[in-house]
Amino acid sequence: MSSHTKKASSKKANADTDLSTSNMSDSQRQHDIEVAAYHIAEKNGFNSGCDMENWLAAEAEIDQLLVGGKSSTRN
């Protein structure tokens, strides 16, 4: 496991804790969406032309987590 992956995994664990309180700042939400979009793109082989779809999927995933539905589509 790379250090980036370990940081992302640790970040996700911390984000899950923070999300339960719904006190996430806009900049933290933006960062979490960026990380989620990266992982979605990675899972899909970084296919060119899918940036918007990856971003929208990540945004939906993070927003779902924020409202309390802690299920993640990234596995």
Phi, psi and omega in degrees: 000128181286163179296327178295318179294318178298317179297318180295319179295317178296319179299317180296318178298317178293322180296320178301321178293314181295324183295330182296337179266350180056034178251037183277132177286162177299321180291326177291319177300314179301315180298315180296324176294317178301314180296315180297318179297321177299314182293325176295314179298318179299315180299327182266014176075024179051045179294128179295142177090002182251013185303313183295317179297318178297316181297313182295322177295318179294318179299316178296320180297312181294317179297323177296319178297322181295327180274002173106353177274084191286014176283142181246141178274350179270120176221000000 
